[in-house]
Amino acid sequence: MNILLALIPISLLLLGAAIWAFLAAVRGGQFDDLDTPALDMLREDDKPAPPPSPQDRESP
């Protein structure tokens, strides 16, 4: 029963830390745009990759 005297304040501190982290993420704009990042990886690049430069090629 004495363990509850330690566990209840610890759990309240953890709850407070979780609420603080959530509010910090909301204020920081973490949840402003949830759809675009998921769709970005489905888009195809219109530009082809640039050709490798001569410095990147190794001579034999």
LINFEN-V591462 format. One record per backbone hydrogen bond with DSSP energy under -1.0 kcal/mol. NH is the residue of the N-H (numbers start at 1). CO is the residue of the C=O. E is the energy in kcal/mol with one decimal. If there is no record, write none. Layout:
# LINFEN-V591462
NH	CO	E
NH	CO	E
This chain:
# LINFEN-V591462
6	3	-1.1
7	3	-2.8
8	4	-2.1
10	6	-1.6
11	7	-2.6
12	8	-2.1
13	9	-2.2
14	10	-2.3
15	11	-2.3
16	12	-2.3
17	13	-2.2
18	14	-2.2
19	15	-2.4
20	16	-2.4
21	17	-2.4
22	18	-2.2
23	19	-2.5
24	20	-2.3
25	21	-2.0
26	22	-2.2
27	23	-2.6
28	24	-1.7
29	26	-1.2
30	25	-2.4
32	29	-1.3
39	35	-1.4
40	36	-1.9
42	39	-1.2
56	53	-1.1
